[in-house]
Amino acid sequence: MKDLFGKAILDYQQGNYTEDLVTATSISEEDSLPLPYLFRSYKEMPKLEQTALQLSKGNVLDVGCGAGSHSLYLQNDRNLDVTAIDVSEAAVEACKLRGVEKAIQTDVLGFSGNFDTILLLMNGAGMCGKLKNIASFLNHLKTLLNEGGQVLVDSSDIIYMFDEDEDGGKWIPSKNDYYGELLYYVSYKGEHEAPFHWLYVDYNTLQNAAHACGFQCELLLEGEHYDYLAKLFI
């Protein structure tokens, strides 16, 4: 991995912002992801993210922290003990430069600890890649939760992106095991990341997977465009 996301985040933090990230998926065209959006303040965040941050409690693990905007709010405005983790070394460096006190470069699946809240925001569950991986992912998250802890996760039901057939149903390519499994493409400053698997999981599918892993699952909020925030707890 070239870590183009991390390079872009660090460029912005260090004053080298000259262009935005370009993203695409196996079912959508190229689109620009403005770097300032990754550095947004609490007031600039969507309602789903604001709600998750208000519901956060105790020791918090911010998984896939990116530029650290969620962690900074919880640390500085809510005075919570936050650990921010990301697989991107450059993103973690940017978080530290921004003032995140506990920022660690690691994969959550290789991470251990005890937390009251685990955040998986900006479609954090997507890191599963494929639906078949979600059980092992959720079971690992259980090992990180204190008694009475919670996982706050947002995602989207992307069924709306598929064409309708003659009967009014959705036409989904047969090569997909689940319609929310996509290939994700990233480019930045002329470089291209190798495509990687990413998962968008609808609420009912998440709920079924959570129940199978011993979680309760509660729908907290629905967004304006097929997105939602859910809470998983034991």
Backbone as CSV, one residue per row, in Angstrom:
resi,resn,N_x,N_y,N_z,CA_x,CA_y,CA_z,C_x,C_y,C_z
1,MET,0.834,-1.197,0.000,0.000,0.000,0.000,0.877,1.258,0.000
2,LYS,0.498,2.219,-0.819,1.240,3.485,-0.881,0.792,4.464,0.189
3,ASP,-0.317,4.160,0.853,-0.851,5.026,1.910,-1.127,6.430,1.395
4,LEU,-1.843,6.517,0.271,-2.124,7.830,-0.301,-3.067,8.656,0.575
5,PHE,-3.990,7.988,1.255,-4.860,8.704,2.192,-4.014,9.394,3.249
6,GLY,-3.099,8.638,3.836,-2.246,9.198,4.874,-1.353,10.304,4.359
7,LYS,-0.789,10.109,3.166,0.070,11.152,2.579,-0.712,12.447,2.379
8,ALA,-1.932,12.314,1.907,-2.747,13.503,1.667,-3.072,14.216,2.978
9,ILE,-3.418,13.448,3.998,-3.729,14.022,5.308,-2.513,14.752,5.875
10,LEU,-1.353,14.124,5.778,-0.143,14.738,6.314,0.256,15.968,5.498
11,ASP,0.079,15.904,4.188,0.352,17.077,3.346,-0.486,18.267,3.808
12,TYR,-1.769,18.022,4.029,-2.662,19.112,4.439,-2.231,19.678,5.785
13,GLN,-1.907,18.794,6.709,-1.504,19.229,8.044,-0.218,20.056,8.000
14,GLN,0.673,19.712,7.087,1.970,20.393,7.007,1.979,21.561,6.030
15,GLY,0.799,21.949,5.552,0.705,23.126,4.698,1.049,22.883,3.242
16,ASN,1.002,21.601,2.818,1.326,21.271,1.426,0.082,20.880,0.634
17,TYR,-1.022,21.554,0.892,-2.290,21.247,0.246,-2.340,21.891,-1.135
18,THR,-2.249,21.056,-2.166,-2.326,21.564,-3.536,-3.440,20.908,-4.350
19,GLU,-3.875,19.733,-3.936,-4.978,19.070,-4.621,-5.641,18.061,-3.697
20,ASP,-6.837,17.614,-4.097,-7.623,16.708,-3.269,-7.396,15.250,-3.664
21,LEU,-7.844,14.367,-2.800,-7.869,12.946,-3.130,-8.930,12.704,-4.200
22,VAL,-8.704,11.689,-5.021,-9.700,11.250,-5.991,-10.055,9.808,-5.665
23,THR,-11.335,9.545,-5.485,-11.793,8.199,-5.134,-12.789,7.704,-6.176
24,ALA,-12.913,6.392,-6.245,-13.907,5.759,-7.113,-14.171,4.374,-6.544
25,THR,-15.265,3.762,-6.950,-15.556,2.390,-6.558,-15.907,1.580,-7.790
26,SER,-16.097,0.300,-7.591,-16.433,-0.593,-8.696,-17.815,-0.307,-9.273
27,ILE,-18.625,0.541,-8.588,-19.949,0.883,-9.124,-20.161,2.387,-9.245
28,SER,-19.099,3.170,-9.072,-19.272,4.619,-9.175,-18.072,5.262,-9.853
29,GLU,-18.317,6.411,-10.447,-17.276,7.142,-11.165,-16.333,7.847,-10.190
30,GLU,-15.233,8.374,-10.739,-14.290,9.126,-9.919,-14.961,10.360,-9.309
31,ASP,-14.564,10.648,-8.081,-15.104,11.795,-7.379,-13.997,12.394,-6.515
32,SER,-14.061,13.682,-6.297,-13.053,14.369,-5.493,-13.442,14.312,-4.022
33,LEU,-12.468,14.019,-3.158,-12.666,14.070,-1.710,-11.837,15.239,-1.171
34,PRO,-12.470,16.361,-0.878,-11.717,17.540,-0.426,-11.001,17.273,0.902
35,LEU,-9.724,17.542,0.957,-8.962,17.285,2.179,-9.465,18.097,3.370
36,PRO,-9.912,19.349,3.189,-10.420,20.082,4.356,-11.559,19.352,5.071
37,TYR,-12.316,18.529,4.328,-13.426,17.802,4.951,-12.926,16.851,6.031
38,LEU,-11.737,16.298,5.851,-11.184,15.364,6.829,-10.721,16.087,8.092
39,PHE,-10.608,17.410,8.021,-10.163,18.220,9.152,-11.307,19.060,9.723
40,ARG,-12.523,18.641,9.500,-13.683,19.436,9.883,-13.842,19.531,11.410
41,SER,-14.468,20.605,11.826,-14.785,20.815,13.235,-16.080,20.079,13.568
42,TYR,-16.387,20.014,14.851,-17.624,19.358,15.297,-18.848,19.980,14.619
43,LYS,-18.879,21.299,14.521,-20.035,21.971,13.921,-20.205,21.629,12.446
44,GLU,-19.106,21.231,11.796,-19.157,20.906,10.372,-19.472,19.428,10.120
45,MET,-19.534,18.641,11.170,-19.773,17.203,10.999,-21.250,16.915,10.773
46,PRO,-21.564,15.827,10.050,-22.964,15.443,9.901,-23.566,15.021,11.231
47,LYS,-24.889,15.044,11.299,-25.609,14.753,12.538,-25.268,13.367,13.079
48,LEU,-25.062,12.396,12.204,-24.730,11.044,12.660,-23.453,11.054,13.492
49,GLU,-22.446,11.759,13.011,-21.167,11.802,13.718,-21.291,12.602,15.008
50,GLN,-22.000,13.722,14.967,-22.203,14.508,16.175,-22.902,13.683,17.254
51,THR,-23.904,12.920,16.853,-24.637,12.080,17.812,-23.717,11.031,18.424
52,ALA,-22.897,10.387,17.590,-21.970,9.378,18.099,-20.997,9.990,19.101
53,LEU,-20.510,11.188,18.822,-19.558,11.832,19.725,-20.228,12.217,21.034
54,GLN,-21.486,12.614,20.983,-22.193,12.956,22.219,-22.494,11.714,23.057
55,LEU,-22.676,10.578,22.409,-22.979,9.338,23.129,-21.730,8.624,23.635
56,SER,-20.569,9.060,23.177,-19.318,8.421,23.601,-19.115,8.623,25.098
57,LYS,-18.558,7.603,25.743,-18.374,7.672,27.201,-17.110,6.906,27.590
58,GLY,-16.550,7.243,28.732,-15.436,6.500,29.299,-14.184,6.533,28.434
59,ASN,-13.472,5.419,28.454,-12.292,5.257,27.599,-12.766,4.967,26.179
60,VAL,-12.294,5.743,25.231,-12.782,5.647,23.853,-11.663,5.170,22.929
61,LEU,-12.004,4.246,22.029,-11.100,3.813,20.963,-11.674,4.303,19.641
62,ASP,-10.951,5.177,18.976,-11.358,5.715,17.675,-10.635,4.923,16.596
63,VAL,-11.355,3.998,15.975,-10.768,3.075,15.000,-10.813,3.701,13.604
64,GLY,-9.679,3.684,12.899,-9.606,4.338,11.601,-9.745,5.835,11.758
65,CYS,-8.910,6.391,12.632,-9.085,7.781,13.077,-8.810,8.803,11.989
66,GLY,-8.089,8.442,10.930,-7.817,9.394,9.861,-7.057,10.606,10.360
67,ALA,-7.605,11.783,10.113,-6.955,13.026,10.527,-7.173,13.347,11.996
68,GLY,-7.988,12.542,12.688,-8.156,12.702,14.123,-9.195,13.707,14.576
69,SER,-10.078,14.125,13.702,-11.053,15.159,14.059,-12.002,14.700,15.171
70,HIS,-12.455,13.447,15.117,-13.344,12.937,16.168,-12.596,12.837,17.494
71,SER,-11.381,12.323,17.447,-10.582,12.163,18.665,-10.304,13.503,19.328
72,LEU,-9.977,14.494,18.526,-9.666,15.812,19.081,-10.869,16.414,19.799
73,TYR,-12.047,16.253,19.217,-13.247,16.788,19.868,-13.480,16.090,21.206
74,LEU,-13.398,14.766,21.222,-13.641,14.034,22.458,-12.581,14.350,23.508
75,GLN,-11.349,14.506,23.064,-10.241,14.786,23.984,-10.324,16.209,24.546
76,ASN,-10.548,17.179,23.667,-10.448,18.577,24.071,-11.757,19.181,24.547
77,ASP,-12.874,18.767,23.951,-14.161,19.369,24.292,-14.956,18.552,25.304
78,ARG,-14.739,17.224,25.306,-15.485,16.396,26.243,-14.591,15.779,27.315
79,ASN,-13.303,16.057,27.238,-12.341,15.611,28.261,-12.389,14.100,28.499
80,LEU,-12.538,13.343,27.425,-12.527,11.885,27.515,-11.141,11.344,27.218
81,ASP,-10.885,10.149,27.725,-9.618,9.453,27.476,-9.747,8.731,26.136
82,VAL,-9.062,9.220,25.117,-9.232,8.714,23.752,-7.933,8.109,23.234
83,THR,-8.055,6.938,22.637,-6.959,6.324,21.896,-7.353,6.285,20.434
84,ALA,-6.562,6.925,19.586,-6.834,6.973,18.148,-5.908,5.996,17.437
85,ILE,-6.461,5.113,16.616,-5.630,4.165,15.879,-5.967,4.200,14.395
86,ASP,-4.950,3.943,13.597,-5.124,3.873,12.149,-3.977,3.042,11.585
87,VAL,-4.230,2.361,10.483,-3.167,1.586,9.844,-2.176,2.495,9.134
88,SER,-2.564,3.744,8.908,-1.718,4.691,8.184,-0.736,5.381,9.124
89,GLU,0.542,5.183,8.882,1.570,5.840,9.682,1.529,7.348,9.495
90,ALA,1.304,7.795,8.260,1.275,9.225,7.979,0.076,9.897,8.640
91,ALA,-1.079,9.231,8.629,-2.262,9.798,9.283,-2.040,9.923,10.779
92,VAL,-1.415,8.913,11.383,-1.137,8.961,12.814,-0.165,10.093,13.131
93,GLU,0.810,10.306,12.263,1.739,11.421,12.460,0.993,12.744,12.415
94,ALA,0.054,12.874,11.483,-0.747,14.096,11.396,-1.579,14.293,12.656
95,CYS,-2.152,13.195,13.177,-2.939,13.278,14.412,-2.086,13.814,15.557
96,LYS,-0.876,13.307,15.658,0.021,13.761,16.725,0.350,15.240,16.564
97,LEU,0.578,15.666,15.321,0.874,17.069,15.068,-0.315,17.959,15.415
98,ARG,-1.510,17.425,15.272,-2.713,18.192,15.599,-2.983,18.234,17.098
99,GLY,-2.313,17.363,17.847,-2.478,17.386,19.295,-3.194,16.200,19.890
100,VAL,-3.463,15.164,19.093,-4.045,13.943,19.661,-2.997,13.293,20.561
101,GLU,-3.332,13.109,21.823,-2.344,12.672,22.807,-1.984,11.191,22.678
102,LYS,-2.968,10.379,22.321,-2.718,8.946,22.159,-3.093,8.548,20.732
103,ALA,-2.119,8.494,19.860,-2.332,8.109,18.463,-1.345,6.991,18.136
104,ILE,-1.876,5.864,17.657,-1.067,4.666,17.470,-1.291,4.105,16.072
105,GLN,-0.210,3.782,15.395,-0.299,3.145,14.075,-0.424,1.635,14.285
106,THR,-1.606,1.095,14.002,-1.863,-0.323,14.192,-3.147,-0.719,13.488
107,ASP,-3.285,-2.004,13.236,-4.537,-2.584,12.741,-5.356,-2.995,13.954
108,VAL,-6.630,-2.649,13.974,-7.457,-2.966,15.138,-7.486,-4.468,15.429
109,LEU,-7.351,-5.296,14.389,-7.408,-6.738,14.600,-6.186,-7.265,15.347
110,GLY,-5.132,-6.462,15.397,-3.958,-6.849,16.158,-3.790,-6.036,17.429
111,PHE,-4.858,-5.339,17.809,-4.795,-4.413,18.931,-5.539,-4.984,20.124
112,SER,-5.061,-4.675,21.326,-5.735,-5.130,22.540,-5.893,-3.964,23.499
113,GLY,-6.835,-4.075,24.388,-7.082,-3.017,25.363,-8.483,-3.171,25.926
114,ASN,-8.879,-2.214,26.753,-10.195,-2.238,27.384,-10.842,-0.867,27.256
115,PHE,-11.986,-0.834,26.591,-12.617,0.442,26.270,-14.109,0.406,26.571
116,ASP,-14.634,1.597,26.876,-16.070,1.735,27.124,-16.828,2.080,25.852
117,THR,-16.137,2.722,24.915,-16.737,3.085,23.628,-15.743,2.794,22.513
118,ILE,-16.212,2.128,21.478,-15.427,1.944,20.263,-16.146,2.673,19.133
119,LEU,-15.442,3.599,18.493,-16.014,4.362,17.388,-15.578,3.789,16.049
120,LEU,-16.544,3.578,15.178,-16.290,3.159,13.799,-17.061,4.119,12.894
121,LEU,-16.525,5.340,12.764,-17.240,6.376,12.032,-16.711,6.526,10.611
122,MET,-17.460,7.257,9.803,-17.174,7.383,8.363,-17.107,5.988,7.735
123,ASN,-18.135,5.197,8.017,-18.253,3.831,7.514,-17.079,2.953,7.963
124,GLY,-16.771,3.049,9.251,-15.640,2.310,9.795,-15.729,0.806,9.655
125,ALA,-16.952,0.265,9.638,-17.095,-1.183,9.477,-16.662,-1.632,8.090
126,GLY,-16.488,-0.673,7.198,-16.081,-1.011,5.836,-14.741,-1.693,5.758
127,MET,-13.925,-1.518,6.797,-12.600,-2.132,6.787,-12.670,-3.660,6.814
128,CYS,-13.832,-4.210,7.092,-14.007,-5.668,6.986,-13.742,-6.145,5.561
129,GLY,-14.038,-5.285,4.598,-13.808,-5.624,3.205,-14.912,-6.440,2.584
130,LYS,-15.214,-7.559,3.213,-16.262,-8.459,2.724,-17.147,-8.893,3.885
131,LEU,-18.384,-9.203,3.573,-19.344,-9.570,4.616,-18.900,-10.817,5.380
132,LYS,-18.215,-11.718,4.700,-17.782,-12.954,5.363,-16.797,-12.682,6.497
133,ASN,-16.194,-11.505,6.507,-15.207,-11.169,7.538,-15.815,-10.489,8.754
134,ILE,-17.107,-10.162,8.685,-17.664,-9.311,9.733,-17.776,-10.030,11.068
135,ALA,-17.984,-11.334,11.056,-18.116,-12.071,12.318,-16.806,-12.043,13.119
136,SER,-15.699,-12.328,12.461,-14.419,-12.307,13.168,-14.084,-10.890,13.625
137,PHE,-14.471,-9.897,12.822,-14.244,-8.498,13.173,-15.024,-8.129,14.439
138,LEU,-16.316,-8.452,14.468,-17.147,-8.112,15.620,-16.721,-8.895,16.857
139,ASN,-16.347,-10.143,16.676,-15.899,-10.940,17.822,-14.625,-10.359,18.429
140,HIS,-13.753,-9.809,17.592,-12.556,-9.167,18.140,-12.920,-7.899,18.898
141,LEU,-13.855,-7.118,18.362,-14.276,-5.906,19.065,-14.820,-6.231,20.450
142,LYS,-15.493,-7.376,20.585,-16.016,-7.786,21.896,-14.896,-7.917,22.915
143,THR,-13.726,-8.393,22.484,-12.607,-8.572,23.409,-12.039,-7.227,23.875
144,LEU,-12.371,-6.143,23.178,-11.858,-4.814,23.524,-12.818,-4.029,24.409
145,LEU,-14.031,-4.539,24.600,-15.054,-3.789,25.325,-15.070,-4.124,26.808
146,ASN,-15.164,-3.087,27.622,-15.445,-3.276,29.042,-16.903,-3.675,29.217
147,GLU,-17.229,-4.203,30.379,-18.622,-4.512,30.687,-19.447,-3.238,30.602
148,GLY,-20.570,-3.316,29.916,-21.404,-2.135,29.709,-20.938,-1.244,28.582
149,GLY,-19.938,-1.714,27.816,-19.394,-0.916,26.726,-20.264,-0.921,25.481
150,GLN,-19.883,-0.103,24.512,-20.680,0.063,23.295,-19.778,0.264,22.091
151,VAL,-20.278,-0.198,20.945,-19.664,0.087,19.657,-20.620,1.002,18.902
152,LEU,-20.145,2.160,18.474,-20.951,3.094,17.695,-20.427,3.090,16.266
153,VAL,-21.286,2.710,15.334,-20.853,2.506,13.953,-21.841,3.151,12.993
154,ASP,-21.325,3.806,11.969,-22.208,4.288,10.910,-21.850,3.620,9.584
155,SER,-22.854,3.469,8.755,-22.653,2.891,7.431,-23.804,3.345,6.542
156,SER,-23.886,2.768,5.345,-24.925,3.143,4.394,-25.459,1.907,3.682
157,ASP,-26.735,1.970,3.353,-27.342,0.949,2.510,-27.259,1.465,1.066
158,ILE,-26.376,0.867,0.273,-26.127,1.411,-1.071,-26.977,0.739,-2.146
159,ILE,-28.065,0.086,-1.753,-28.931,-0.555,-2.747,-29.453,0.464,-3.756
160,TYR,-29.567,1.723,-3.338,-30.087,2.765,-4.224,-29.188,3.003,-5.432
161,MET,-27.928,2.564,-5.358,-26.977,2.814,-6.438,-27.117,1.834,-7.595
162,PHE,-27.930,0.806,-7.413,-28.088,-0.206,-8.454,-29.330,0.051,-9.289
163,ASP,-29.250,-0.310,-10.568,-30.368,-0.100,-11.484,-31.514,-1.051,-11.186
164,GLU,-32.718,-0.598,-11.504,-33.892,-1.455,-11.355,-34.087,-2.303,-12.609
165,ASP,-34.578,-3.530,-12.406,-34.905,-4.372,-13.552,-36.355,-4.129,-13.966
166,GLU,-36.836,-4.913,-14.925,-38.179,-4.675,-15.473,-39.277,-4.882,-14.437
167,ASP,-39.004,-5.687,-13.417,-40.004,-5.985,-12.394,-39.940,-5.030,-11.208
168,GLY,-39.065,-4.033,-11.294,-38.948,-3.080,-10.203,-37.957,-3.481,-9.134
169,GLY,-37.349,-4.644,-9.292,-36.311,-5.061,-8.359,-34.975,-4.456,-8.749
170,LYS,-33.969,-4.687,-7.911,-32.648,-4.143,-8.178,-31.790,-5.171,-8.906
171,TRP,-31.084,-4.709,-9.945,-30.180,-5.589,-10.687,-28.796,-5.501,-10.070
172,ILE,-28.359,-6.607,-9.491,-27.074,-6.643,-8.791,-26.183,-7.674,-9.474
173,PRO,-24.959,-7.314,-9.852,-24.065,-8.263,-10.525,-23.895,-9.552,-9.715
174,SER,-23.957,-10.679,-10.399,-23.908,-11.974,-9.705,-22.552,-12.241,-9.065
175,LYS,-21.519,-11.510,-9.496,-20.188,-11.746,-8.925,-20.091,-11.229,-7.485
176,ASN,-21.062,-10.408,-7.083,-21.077,-9.898,-5.719,-21.712,-10.913,-4.782
177,ASP,-20.981,-11.310,-3.714,-21.599,-12.143,-2.693,-22.654,-11.350,-1.935
178,TYR,-22.409,-10.071,-1.788,-23.335,-9.152,-1.117,-23.197,-7.803,-1.812
179,TYR,-24.310,-7.129,-2.044,-24.269,-5.933,-2.895,-23.468,-4.784,-2.288
180,GLY,-23.214,-4.848,-0.988,-22.447,-3.791,-0.353,-20.942,-3.976,-0.426
181,GLU,-20.482,-5.045,-1.085,-19.048,-5.293,-1.232,-18.541,-4.609,-2.499
182,LEU,-17.608,-3.677,-2.332,-17.096,-2.915,-3.460,-15.577,-2.971,-3.511
183,LEU,-15.061,-2.669,-4.686,-13.641,-2.354,-4.801,-13.504,-0.841,-4.731
184,TYR,-12.540,-0.380,-3.969,-12.351,1.045,-3.735,-11.019,1.476,-4.344
185,TYR,-11.053,2.587,-5.058,-9.862,3.095,-5.750,-9.522,4.492,-5.217
186,VAL,-8.245,4.729,-4.995,-7.787,6.026,-4.504,-6.595,6.491,-5.338
187,SER,-6.594,7.761,-5.719,-5.426,8.343,-6.377,-5.167,9.721,-5.789
188,TYR,-3.899,10.131,-5.844,-3.499,11.397,-5.248,-2.194,11.859,-5.872
189,LYS,-2.206,13.058,-6.390,-1.021,13.662,-7.000,-0.358,12.733,-8.020
190,GLY,-1.192,12.138,-8.860,-0.684,11.306,-9.945,-0.355,9.874,-9.568
191,GLU,-0.455,9.531,-8.293,-0.201,8.165,-7.854,-1.526,7.427,-7.663
192,HIS,-1.487,6.119,-7.850,-2.684,5.297,-7.720,-2.456,4.187,-6.707
193,GLU,-3.388,4.092,-5.762,-3.346,3.005,-4.786,-3.882,1.737,-5.429
194,ALA,-3.349,0.589,-5.043,-3.927,-0.676,-5.499,-5.363,-0.752,-4.976
195,PRO,-6.321,-1.182,-5.791,-7.706,-1.251,-5.322,-7.837,-2.194,-4.131
196,PHE,-8.727,-1.838,-3.208,-8.926,-2.677,-2.031,-10.418,-2.871,-1.789
197,HIS,-10.754,-3.941,-1.080,-12.147,-4.255,-0.797,-12.681,-3.354,0.317
198,TRP,-13.928,-2.919,0.151,-14.578,-2.093,1.161,-16.033,-2.515,1.273
199,LEU,-16.583,-2.424,2.473,-17.924,-2.939,2.737,-18.860,-1.820,3.193
200,TYR,-19.997,-1.715,2.544,-21.114,-0.903,3.022,-22.201,-1.879,3.442
201,VAL,-22.604,-1.834,4.701,-23.524,-2.853,5.215,-24.842,-2.192,5.625
202,ASP,-25.949,-2.712,5.098,-27.250,-2.178,5.475,-27.563,-2.566,6.920
203,TYR,-28.487,-1.837,7.534,-28.713,-2.026,8.971,-29.197,-3.439,9.307
204,ASN,-30.118,-3.980,8.544,-30.639,-5.314,8.858,-29.546,-6.374,8.809
205,THR,-28.653,-6.257,7.833,-27.544,-7.209,7.726,-26.580,-7.042,8.896
206,LEU,-26.302,-5.789,9.270,-25.456,-5.542,10.437,-26.104,-6.115,11.695
207,GLN,-27.386,-5.885,11.843,-28.101,-6.373,13.018,-28.031,-7.896,13.114
208,ASN,-28.235,-8.581,12.000,-28.161,-10.045,11.997,-26.766,-10.532,12.357
209,ALA,-25.749,-9.879,11.798,-24.368,-10.262,12.098,-24.047,-10.004,13.568
210,ALA,-24.529,-8.881,14.090,-24.281,-8.541,15.489,-24.926,-9.563,16.419
211,HIS,-26.179,-9.914,16.142,-26.875,-10.899,16.976,-26.160,-12.247,16.953
212,ALA,-25.653,-12.624,15.784,-24.942,-13.896,15.662,-23.663,-13.913,16.499
213,CYS,-23.119,-12.724,16.782,-21.889,-12.611,17.577,-22.173,-12.294,19.047
214,GLY,-23.437,-12.311,19.440,-23.782,-12.077,20.839,-24.007,-10.630,21.216
215,PHE,-24.077,-9.743,20.233,-24.357,-8.329,20.482,-25.856,-8.053,20.407
216,GLN,-26.306,-7.069,21.148,-27.558,-6.403,20.867,-27.243,-5.288,19.865
217,CYS,-28.211,-4.934,19.057,-27.979,-3.916,18.034,-29.168,-2.965,17.996
218,GLU,-28.890,-1.679,18.093,-29.950,-0.677,18.143,-29.707,0.385,17.075
219,LEU,-30.741,0.671,16.300,-30.672,1.745,15.309,-30.894,3.070,16.017
220,LEU,-29.890,3.927,16.029,-29.965,5.183,16.768,-30.481,6.335,15.927
221,LEU,-30.062,6.384,14.668,-30.383,7.546,13.842,-30.224,7.185,12.377
222,GLU,-31.131,7.699,11.559,-31.006,7.544,10.114,-30.651,8.891,9.506
223,GLY,-29.703,8.876,8.567,-29.270,10.100,7.928,-30.153,10.478,6.758
224,GLU,-29.695,11.436,5.992,-30.486,11.975,4.893,-30.303,11.208,3.592
225,HIS,-29.306,10.319,3.554,-29.035,9.657,2.278,-28.663,8.184,2.492
226,TYR,-29.631,7.421,3.008,-29.495,5.971,3.164,-28.425,5.572,4.188
227,ASP,-27.954,6.539,4.970,-26.947,6.234,5.980,-27.609,6.133,7.356
228,TYR,-26.887,5.571,8.312,-27.470,5.357,9.634,-26.357,5.239,10.669
229,LEU,-26.751,5.415,11.941,-25.868,5.199,13.071,-26.472,4.112,13.939
230,ALA,-25.658,3.147,14.336,-26.126,2.039,15.165,-25.235,1.864,16.385
231,LYS,-25.820,1.282,17.434,-25.073,0.952,18.652,-25.113,-0.551,18.873
232,LEU,-23.938,-1.129,19.073,-23.801,-2.551,19.405,-23.358,-2.637,20.861
233,PHE,-23.999,-3.508,21.607,-23.650,-3.664,23.023,-24.029,-5.081,23.460
234,ILE,-23.447,-5.513,24.578,-23.694,-6.875,25.075,-24.897,-6.860,26.023
